[in-house]
Amino acid sequence: MDVKQYYRKVREAEAQLTGEYLVVVSVATPEGGKSDVKTEVSRHTAAKLIAEGKVRVATDEESAAFHEANREALVRHKEEEAARRLQVMVIPSNELRKPRERS
């Protein structure tokens, strides 16, 4: 591919994209690229990948599902981290029955 033609395609793709970050969906490539893998990338990176024929822009529904899945994963991660930090103190029952000393 001609370098001038490549960068022209990148500029054209970038001009059509809106927003700073976009969700893109990979397409199957002859080099073994997997299809339907969603990723959020910058507009410039999305334009380069579109010009190379490796991705397409996600639909609004795909983008919403991607962001919702990320939100759910973040909530699960925070809950797991909170559970790991949970501290438990074991007090023998005979310690609970002792009268407290007053000073």
ChimeraX attribute file (.defattr): number of C-alpha atoms within 10 A of each C-alpha:
attribute: neighborCount
match mode: 1-to-1
recipient: residues
	/A:1	5
	/A:2	7
	/A:3	8
	/A:4	9
	/A:5	11
	/A:6	14
	/A:7	14
	/A:8	13
	/A:9	17
	/A:10	20
	/A:11	15
	/A:12	13
	/A:13	18
	/A:14	18
	/A:15	12
	/A:16	9
	/A:17	15
	/A:18	9
	/A:19	7
	/A:20	9
	/A:21	14
	/A:22	20
	/A:23	22
	/A:24	26
	/A:25	21
	/A:26	20
	/A:27	17
	/A:28	14
	/A:29	12
	/A:30	7
	/A:31	6
	/A:32	8
	/A:33	13
	/A:34	13
	/A:35	13
	/A:36	14
	/A:37	12
	/A:38	19
	/A:39	16
	/A:40	17
	/A:41	15
	/A:42	13
	/A:43	21
	/A:44	18
	/A:45	15
	/A:46	26
	/A:47	26
	/A:48	19
	/A:49	19
	/A:50	19
	/A:51	21
	/A:52	12
	/A:53	13
	/A:54	18
	/A:55	25
	/A:56	18
	/A:57	20
	/A:58	19
	/A:59	12
	/A:60	10
	/A:61	9
	/A:62	15
	/A:63	19
	/A:64	13
	/A:65	13
	/A:66	17
	/A:67	14
	/A:68	12
	/A:69	12
	/A:70	12
	/A:71	12
	/A:72	11
	/A:73	12
	/A:74	12
	/A:75	12
	/A:76	12
	/A:77	12
	/A:78	12
	/A:79	12
	/A:80	12
	/A:81	11
	/A:82	11
	/A:83	10
	/A:84	9
	/A:85	9
	/A:86	8
	/A:87	8
	/A:88	6
	/A:89	5
	/A:90	6
	/A:91	8
	/A:92	8
	/A:93	8
	/A:94	7
	/A:95	9
	/A:96	9
	/A:97	8
	/A:98	8
	/A:99	7
	/A:100	8
	/A:101	5
	/A:102	4
	/A:103	3
